[in-house]
């Protein structure tokens, strides 16, 4: 679709750029993934960039949605949302660096909160700060990576004149030339005859910036599909991208076994100490963020020690640990035998670390949803791919995720995966469905049984109101305790335990055989014992099971089957 060119860099230009960048990375994702050889040939650079950009774009859309049709966010609001979305959604080395690049731009573009836009001079400064801040975030910067491509883009922009379109085009051309030169800067790329994958992704993002301001998409550097295509030194080369970009380790055997990523709430001084400790534990260390929120990425042999270091520094969450496996580049020189697909898997979105562990123990592949940070469709698709199954049962566990989950299911189906979406509206419905899952029976029968179990489970939650609002139970004030049954407010109170008991009594008045309680981190310590005693005393032949959900948003989730 043709784009209306943007003369200045304003909030609408930010929105347009995010959308175009997401489209560009979506088109290039598979070819970038297919050629990833450094430092670990795990074939996910394109996917990680796409998921990071998707999170950034979703955050910008959320800011625009907060305004009516006659309003528009400021440039500062839009770029801060873009940077924050990228930070919380950053995946892998590539996504983490992209998040820092966007954060660096935001630091310049959001400097004047009253400004509605910036011009070419402002964009030049933003690109310079982006490149410098990304380099500062990497423990041991290496030339021939996305850092080199970003620096070249900033250098070219600084040497340009004119409006935003002219600056963006100069940055794109500088990045494109630097990308072609990466094999001559990094020996492992030269041996493989490939260019840097993260740099290839950045060129796509800068191409989207050109299109934002000119309305014309520049000619892209294509990525070859052969496993080790040679880079041809011609005016429009078709190199194959490579290199998940920031570690300075060789690709020989003996590299770290795990990739560890987490978000971290911590003070600057604690993060400085964390960098030192993680640098001693492994490599590929990238720490980005600021203002109390950080995204930490490192490759280590001792994943537990990397997480413990985060605990000492602050509060880590959304922790992802990936084992590179015995067949990765460290032991097989980049050639991994294809893993046989399992017949069936369950993929579930879960609201807290405790439930993620519970679902994983039951054999499900999980996607962690933090309070206020719902997963994007791309993240769910990635989980479906990670499950590596011919058939997948998808449990969104949230009514608000039904469209996102449906889009993810449709994408997975285009890749030849048979997906059944069960419209679970709460994690307790997902627990009920998972309890009757039998991978040995026919797919349709299994889906019907799981759907029936979920549908027979009433769900509720106890939470604290964030603001005054109208509800079916009356007007609530900020700080009131709310009891929601099947998604509607049924109880407004001041005491958590009392409100929870009222909710439970109303649910059990219609009968039930099993009560499931999922406690959030902030739930009162005595609430589980109190509710279990209430069930024993007032409802014969009703069992109760209690789980710890972790930081799940709601104080308490309740299920009644």
TAPEHU-V363361 format. One record per pair of residues at least 4 apart in sequence whose C-alpha atoms are under 7 Angstrom apart, sorted by the first residue. I is the first residue (numbers start at 1). J is the second residue. Records with the same first field share a line. If there is no record, write none. Layout:
BEGIN
I: J ; J
END
This chain:
BEGIN
2: 215
3: 215
4: 215
5: 212 ; 213 ; 214 ; 215
6: 13 ; 212 ; 213
7: 164 ; 213
8: 117 ; 118 ; 119 ; 164
9: 13 ; 117 ; 118 ; 119 ; 164
10: 14 ; 75 ; 116 ; 117 ; 118
11: 15 ; 73 ; 74 ; 75 ; 78
12: 16
13: 17 ; 212
14: 18 ; 78 ; 79
15: 19 ; 60
16: 20 ; 212
17: 21 ; 208 ; 209 ; 212
18: 22 ; 57
19: 23 ; 57
20: 24 ; 208
21: 25 ; 204 ; 205 ; 208
22: 26 ; 50 ; 53 ; 54
23: 27
24: 28 ; 204
25: 29 ; 46 ; 50 ; 201 ; 204
26: 50
28: 32 ; 46
29: 33 ; 46 ; 47 ; 50
30: 34 ; 46
31: 35 ; 223 ; 225
32: 36 ; 45 ; 46 ; 197 ; 223 ; 241
33: 43 ; 44 ; 45 ; 46 ; 47
34: 43
35: 43 ; 227 ; 240 ; 241 ; 242
36: 41 ; 42 ; 43 ; 45 ; 197 ; 241 ; 242 ; 243 ; 244
37: 41 ; 242 ; 243 ; 334
38: 242 ; 243 ; 244 ; 245 ; 251
39: 243 ; 244 ; 247 ; 249 ; 250 ; 251
40: 329
41: 328 ; 329 ; 334
44: 48
45: 49 ; 94 ; 197 ; 198 ; 244
46: 50 ; 201
47: 51
48: 52 ; 91 ; 92 ; 94 ; 95
49: 53 ; 94 ; 95
50: 54
51: 55 ; 89 ; 91 ; 378 ; 379
52: 56 ; 86 ; 89 ; 90 ; 91 ; 95
53: 57 ; 86
54: 58
55: 59 ; 85 ; 86 ; 89 ; 376
56: 60 ; 82 ; 83 ; 85 ; 86
57: 61 ; 82
58: 62
59: 63 ; 81 ; 82 ; 85
60: 64 ; 78 ; 81 ; 82
61: 65
62: 66
63: 73 ; 78
64: 72 ; 73
67: 71 ; 72
73: 77 ; 78
74: 78 ; 116
75: 79 ; 110 ; 115 ; 116 ; 117
76: 80 ; 109 ; 110 ; 113
77: 81
78: 82
79: 83 ; 106 ; 110
80: 84 ; 106
81: 85
82: 86
83: 87 ; 99 ; 102 ; 103 ; 106
84: 88
85: 89
86: 90 ; 99
87: 99 ; 289 ; 295
88: 263
90: 95 ; 96 ; 99
91: 95 ; 96
92: 96 ; 297
93: 97 ; 244 ; 245 ; 246 ; 297
94: 98 ; 198 ; 244 ; 245
95: 99
96: 100 ; 288
97: 101 ; 134
98: 102
99: 103
100: 104 ; 133 ; 134 ; 288 ; 289
101: 105 ; 130 ; 131 ; 133 ; 134
102: 106 ; 130
103: 107
104: 108 ; 126 ; 129 ; 130 ; 133
105: 109 ; 126 ; 127 ; 129 ; 130
106: 110
107: 111
108: 125 ; 126
109: 126
118: 122
119: 123 ; 163 ; 164
120: 124 ; 162 ; 163 ; 164 ; 167
121: 125
122: 126
123: 127 ; 164
124: 128 ; 157 ; 158 ; 167
125: 129
126: 130
127: 131 ; 154
128: 132 ; 154
129: 133
130: 134
131: 135 ; 147 ; 150 ; 151 ; 154
132: 136
133: 137
134: 138
135: 141 ; 147
137: 286 ; 287 ; 288
138: 246 ; 285 ; 286 ; 287
139: 285 ; 286
140: 247 ; 248
141: 246
142: 246 ; 248
143: 147 ; 148 ; 185 ; 186
144: 148 ; 182 ; 183 ; 185 ; 186 ; 196
145: 149 ; 182 ; 196 ; 199 ; 245 ; 246
146: 150 ; 196 ; 198 ; 199 ; 245
147: 151
148: 152 ; 178
149: 153 ; 175 ; 178 ; 179 ; 199
150: 154 ; 175
151: 155
152: 156 ; 174 ; 175 ; 178
153: 157 ; 171 ; 172 ; 174 ; 175
154: 158 ; 171
155: 159
156: 160 ; 170 ; 171 ; 174
157: 167 ; 170 ; 171
160: 167 ; 170
161: 166 ; 167
162: 166 ; 167
163: 167
164: 168 ; 213
165: 169 ; 210 ; 213 ; 214
166: 170
167: 171
168: 172 ; 209 ; 210
169: 173 ; 210
170: 174
171: 175
172: 176 ; 203 ; 206 ; 207
173: 177
174: 178
175: 179 ; 203
176: 180 ; 203
177: 181
178: 182
179: 195 ; 196 ; 199 ; 200
180: 195
181: 185
182: 186 ; 195 ; 196
183: 187 ; 189 ; 190 ; 193 ; 194 ; 195
184: 190
186: 190
187: 191
188: 192
189: 193 ; 194 ; 195
190: 194
192: 228
193: 228 ; 229 ; 230 ; 231
194: 228 ; 229 ; 230 ; 231 ; 239 ; 240 ; 241 ; 242
195: 239 ; 240 ; 241 ; 242
196: 200 ; 241 ; 242 ; 243 ; 245
197: 201 ; 241 ; 242 ; 243 ; 244
198: 202 ; 243 ; 244 ; 245
199: 203
200: 204 ; 241
201: 205
202: 206
203: 207
204: 208
205: 209
206: 210
207: 211 ; 217 ; 218
208: 212 ; 217
209: 213
210: 214 ; 217
211: 215 ; 216 ; 217
221: 236 ; 237 ; 238
222: 238 ; 239
223: 238 ; 239 ; 240 ; 241
224: 229 ; 238 ; 239 ; 240
225: 240
229: 239 ; 240
230: 239
231: 238 ; 239
232: 237 ; 239
233: 237
246: 284
247: 283 ; 284
248: 284
251: 329 ; 330
252: 330 ; 333
253: 330 ; 331
254: 330
255: 330
256: 282 ; 299 ; 300 ; 301
257: 300 ; 301 ; 323 ; 324 ; 325
258: 299 ; 300 ; 301 ; 303 ; 321 ; 322 ; 323 ; 324
259: 298 ; 299 ; 300 ; 321 ; 322 ; 323
260: 297 ; 298 ; 299 ; 303 ; 320 ; 321 ; 322
261: 296 ; 297 ; 298 ; 319 ; 320 ; 321
262: 295 ; 296 ; 297 ; 316 ; 317 ; 318 ; 319 ; 320
263: 294 ; 295 ; 296 ; 316 ; 317 ; 318
264: 293 ; 294 ; 295 ; 310 ; 314 ; 315 ; 316 ; 317
265: 292 ; 293 ; 294 ; 314 ; 315 ; 316
266: 270 ; 271 ; 292 ; 293 ; 313 ; 314 ; 315
267: 271 ; 292
268: 272
269: 273
270: 274 ; 313
271: 275 ; 313
272: 276
273: 277
274: 278 ; 309 ; 310 ; 313
275: 279
276: 280
277: 281
278: 282 ; 306
279: 283 ; 285
281: 300
282: 298 ; 299 ; 300
283: 298 ; 299 ; 300
284: 298 ; 299
285: 297 ; 298 ; 299
286: 296 ; 297 ; 298
287: 294 ; 295 ; 296 ; 297
288: 294 ; 295 ; 296
289: 293 ; 294 ; 295
290: 294
302: 306
303: 307
304: 308
305: 309
306: 310
307: 311
308: 312
309: 313
310: 314 ; 315 ; 316
311: 315 ; 316
318: 368
324: 328
326: 331
327: 331 ; 332 ; 336
328: 332 ; 334 ; 335 ; 336
329: 333 ; 334 ; 335
332: 336
341: 388 ; 389 ; 390
342: 388 ; 389 ; 390
343: 389 ; 390 ; 391
344: 389 ; 390 ; 391 ; 392 ; 439
345: 364 ; 387 ; 389 ; 391 ; 392 ; 393
346: 364 ; 365 ; 392 ; 393 ; 394
347: 364 ; 365 ; 366 ; 383 ; 384 ; 392 ; 393 ; 394 ; 395
348: 364 ; 365 ; 366 ; 367 ; 394 ; 395 ; 396
349: 366 ; 367 ; 368 ; 369 ; 395 ; 396 ; 397
350: 355 ; 356 ; 366 ; 367 ; 368 ; 369 ; 397 ; 427
351: 368 ; 369 ; 370 ; 552
352: 356 ; 368 ; 369 ; 370 ; 549 ; 550 ; 551 ; 552
353: 357 ; 549 ; 550 ; 551
354: 358 ; 548 ; 549 ; 550
355: 359 ; 549
356: 360 ; 366 ; 368
357: 361
358: 362
359: 363 ; 364
360: 364 ; 365 ; 366
365: 383 ; 387
366: 383
367: 380 ; 383
369: 373 ; 374 ; 375
370: 374 ; 552
371: 552 ; 553
375: 379
376: 380 ; 404
377: 381 ; 404 ; 405 ; 407 ; 408
378: 382 ; 408
379: 383
380: 384 ; 408
381: 385 ; 408 ; 412
382: 386
383: 387
384: 388
390: 417 ; 418
391: 417 ; 418 ; 419
392: 418 ; 419 ; 420
393: 419 ; 420 ; 421
394: 419 ; 420 ; 421 ; 422
395: 421 ; 422 ; 423 ; 424 ; 430
396: 401 ; 402 ; 405 ; 423 ; 424
397: 424 ; 425 ; 426 ; 427 ; 430
398: 424 ; 425 ; 426
399: 425
401: 405
402: 406 ; 423
403: 407
404: 408
405: 409
406: 410
407: 411
408: 412
409: 413 ; 419
410: 414
411: 415
412: 416 ; 417
413: 417 ; 418 ; 419
422: 451
424: 429 ; 430 ; 454
425: 429
426: 430 ; 459
427: 431
428: 432 ; 459 ; 558 ; 559
429: 433 ; 454 ; 457
430: 434 ; 454
431: 435
432: 436 ; 453 ; 454
433: 437 ; 450 ; 451 ; 453 ; 454
434: 450
436: 449 ; 450
437: 446 ; 450
438: 446
441: 445 ; 446
442: 446
443: 447
444: 448
445: 449
446: 450
447: 451
448: 452
449: 453
450: 454
451: 455
452: 456
453: 457
456: 561
457: 559 ; 560 ; 561
458: 486 ; 559 ; 560 ; 561
459: 485 ; 486 ; 558 ; 559 ; 560
460: 484 ; 485 ; 486 ; 557 ; 558 ; 559
461: 483 ; 484 ; 485 ; 554 ; 556 ; 557 ; 558
462: 481 ; 482 ; 483 ; 484 ; 500 ; 554 ; 555 ; 556 ; 557
463: 481 ; 482 ; 483 ; 554 ; 555
464: 479 ; 480 ; 481 ; 482
465: 477 ; 478 ; 479 ; 480 ; 481 ; 482
466: 478 ; 479
467: 477 ; 478
468: 476 ; 477 ; 478
469: 475 ; 476 ; 477
470: 474 ; 475 ; 476
471: 475 ; 489
472: 489 ; 490
473: 489 ; 490 ; 491 ; 492
476: 480 ; 492
480: 492 ; 493 ; 494
481: 492 ; 493 ; 494 ; 495 ; 496
482: 489 ; 491 ; 492 ; 493
483: 489 ; 490 ; 491 ; 492 ; 499 ; 500 ; 503
484: 488 ; 489 ; 490 ; 491
485: 489 ; 490
491: 499 ; 503
493: 499
495: 499
496: 500
497: 501 ; 527
498: 502
499: 503
500: 504
501: 505 ; 531
502: 506
503: 507
504: 508
505: 509
508: 512
512: 542 ; 560 ; 561
513: 541 ; 542 ; 543 ; 561
514: 542 ; 543 ; 544 ; 560 ; 561
515: 543 ; 544 ; 545 ; 559 ; 560 ; 561
516: 544 ; 545 ; 546 ; 558 ; 559 ; 560
517: 545 ; 546 ; 547 ; 556 ; 557 ; 558 ; 559
518: 546 ; 547 ; 548 ; 549 ; 556 ; 557 ; 558
519: 523 ; 547 ; 548 ; 549 ; 555 ; 556 ; 557
520: 548 ; 549 ; 550 ; 551 ; 552 ; 554 ; 555 ; 556
521: 550 ; 551
522: 555
523: 555 ; 556
526: 530
527: 531
528: 532
529: 533
530: 534
531: 535
532: 536 ; 544
533: 537
534: 538
535: 539 ; 542
536: 540
END
